């Protein structure tokens, strides 16, 4: 009798400690906000797996936009950034790569190593547009999740 109780409590303990997720094809966790959902989608690295690291960013950009639109995100790309100072508007040669849902700026790179200037570039876009969140994505990394960096403006 004691052995049977000991075995059942052991198996109950194992069941409680085991974390299981469905193994169905297409299963995915769905975060609450669209921004979080986008970050989850970006980390999947569909493009990186298909093209591999190191291809020019101009190759990744149109395919990324296509994939985002398939997932019902609104996107704009190659958007000029204007500088407004004391009521004057200056057209500067800045162009943001992609804006998703009018919330997140994506700055795409395909370099061996990100430099400080890449982070400053994205932060400049965030400050000039008033948006708060940007992702700097480096497709040059061997593992894409190591190439995704979150940059925030006044959060």
PyMOL commands that set and color helices and strands:
alter all, ss='L'
color gray80, all
select helices_A, chain A and resi 2-17+34-43+46-51+57-70+116-129+144-147
alter helices_A, ss='H'
color red, helices_A
select strands_A, chain A and resi 75-85+88-100+104-109+133-138+148-152
alter strands_A, ss='S'
color yellow, strands_A
deselect
rebuild
show_as cartoon
